[in-house]
Amino acid sequence: MRTVPIRRTTKEDLIRERRFNASYAGGIFHFALGQTLNDLDSEILGAGTTSSIYNPKVLSNQCSASVVKVQNGRDQIQVGWRVDPILYGDTRTRFFSLFKACTTQFFNTRCPRFVIVNTQIPLDTVYLTSTPGHIFDQTFFIQRDLKNGRWWLRVGRDFKQICFWPPELFTGLKGFASQAAWVGEAFSSVPTFPPMGSGHFPGLVNTNKDAYCIRV
């Protein structure tokens, strides 16, 4: 019998989640993004990218992330990597997913009726991160199954299935997505902001320090 890895929720996790909601309500986000037009007549079946993975330096009340997302109305699915001491209690770079439906949101395995199918790649995995000349990346893909309406999270160049969100969780995303976006995100509840990606501006000659999202 196969088992699926699920990170155990501790008392400290629950305390951090309460702090997370309070902290994010009082802070400011900066975004760098590319996105499709938000068209309610669109029939977007998914979105994906291959993103280089870094460990941007953040303070205890900051976050930095690389995100691909689909949405329709107030429903969203986000996947990617993030450095988030508010949520995790450390500054390591982790694989994450975020589900939003109306005013409800859940990270990773906290979502009710969320189904994990992969026994080898748990959400919250800590990633190896890139350094100049040694680039690590990961492919993230969100896909809607036309047969049953499930939204799948897939990773890797071979698009391994990790988990799915059933259509019953959604209102807008019960059907197609109306918009897809590829986002660099930085959050802070203090006046200074953490870097996004590698923390370096794009190089004109030497691109070894550049962050990227490719195969969009």
N, C-alpha and C positions, 0 to 999 in steps of 0.2 A: 504494500500500500504506500502511495506517495504522500509526502507531507509538504505543506506550503509554509515557507518562512514568514512569520508575522512578528514584528517587533512588539515586545511586551510593553504595555502602557503602565508607567510607574506613577506614584504619587507626585514626583517631581515633574513629570510630563504634564500632568493635569494643572499643576500650579503655573508652569510656564505657558500653557495654553491660555489661561485666564490673563496672565500678564501680556501675552501676545495680543489678545483682542484689545486690551486697554492701550497698549503701546502704539499699535497700528492706527487706532482711532485718533491719536493725538499727533501723528507725524506727517511728513511730507514725502511723496514719491517723485522721483525723476525717472523718465523713460526715454529710451532711444528705440524706435520701432519702425518696422515696415508692416503694412497691413492692407488687406483688401478693402474695398468699399463695403460699408455696412448696408447690405441690400436685402430686405426681407424676402425678395423674390429669388435670391440666390439659393442654389442647392449644393452647398459645399459639403463634401463627404469626409473631409479630413485635412490635416496639415502636418508637416514634418520638417525637420532640418537635421543636419549634422553640425553640432556645436563643439567648438574647442572648449576645454574645461580648465578653469583657473581657480585660484584661491585668493580672491581679492581681500585685502585687509579691511576688516570692519571693527567697529567698537561694539560694546555690549548692547547698545540700543539701536543698531543699524542692521541692514540686510542688503545683499547684492545677489542678483539672480539672472540666469539666462532662461527664457521661457518661450515655448510655442503654445498657442492657445487657439481654441475654437469657441464661438459663442453664438447665441441667438437670444435676443432680449436680455433678460437678467441671468440666464443660464450660461455657465462657462466651464470648460475643462482646460487646465493648465498643466504642462509637464515640462521638465527640464532639470537644471541643477541650481542649487542655491546655497549661500553661506548665510546662516541665520541663527545667531546665538540667542535671540529672543525665543525662537521656537525650539531649538535643539539643545541649548545650553553649552555649545562649543562653537568653534569657528572653522570646522571642517566643511569641505564641499560635498554636498549630498544630492543624490537622486531624489526627486520629489514629484508628487502630483497634488493638484488642488482642484476640488470640485465645488462649484457654486450653483445654487438653484434658489432664485429669489433672494431672500435675506439669509439663507443658510449656507455655510461653507465648512468643508472638512479637508484636512490634509491627509494624504497617504491612506492608511488603512482605517482611519477613524470613520469613514463614510459608511452609514448603514446600507446594506444590500450591495455593497461594492464587492466584487468577486475576483480573488487572486487565483491565477491558474499556473503560474511559473514557480517551480521549486528551487530555482538556482539564483535568481536575481531579485532580492527583496527591495522594496521601496525603503528609503533612508540609507541605501548603500553609500558608503564613503568612497569617493572617487580619487584615483591618482590624478594629480593636477599638473598642468603644463609648466615648463620652464623654457627659457630661450634655447632653441635647438632641439627640444624634446617635447613634442606636442601630443597631448592626449585629447581624443574627442569621443563623442558618443552621438549616435543617431536616435532621435526621438520622433515618434510618429503617433498621431491620433487618427483613428479610422472608424467610420460608421459602417456597420454591417447592414447591407440592404435587406437581408433576409429577415432579421429579427430586431433591427434598430439599436443593437448594442453599440456603445462607443468603446473601442479597444485602445489600450495603450500598448505600443510595440516599441522595442528598442533594438539597436544594433543593425549592422549592414544586412543581416538576414531577417530583420523585422520580427524578432521573437515576441510572441504574445506574453504580456505580463499580467494584465488584469482587464476587466471591463466594468463599465457602468451601465446597468440596464435602463431601458427607456422610461420605465415607470418612475425613475428619480426626477425626471425633467418635465418642464412645460415647453419651453422654446426648443430645447435640444431633443425633444421627443421625435422631432423630424430632422431636417437638415440644419446645418449651421448657416448663419447669414454672414459671418465674418470670420476670417482667420488672421492671426497676427504673430509676428516674430519679434520678441521684446528683450531688450536689456533693461534691467530694473535696479534702481538703487533707492533705498528707504533710509530715513533718519528721523529721529525725534529730537535731534540737536541741530544747530545751524550748519555744521559741516556735514558733507556727504561722502560716503565711501565710493571707491572706484567701481566701474563696471568692467566686466571681462578681464583682460590682462592688466588693466590700469594704465595702459600706454596709448598715446595717440597713434593712429596708423602711420607706419613708416613709408616714406617715399621710395627708399632704396632697399633697406633691410626690413623685411616683413616678419622676422623671427619672433617678434614680440606682439604681433597683431592677433587679436581675438577674431574669430570668424563664425559665421553661420552659412553653411553651403548646402547644396542639394535641397533648396527650398521647394 
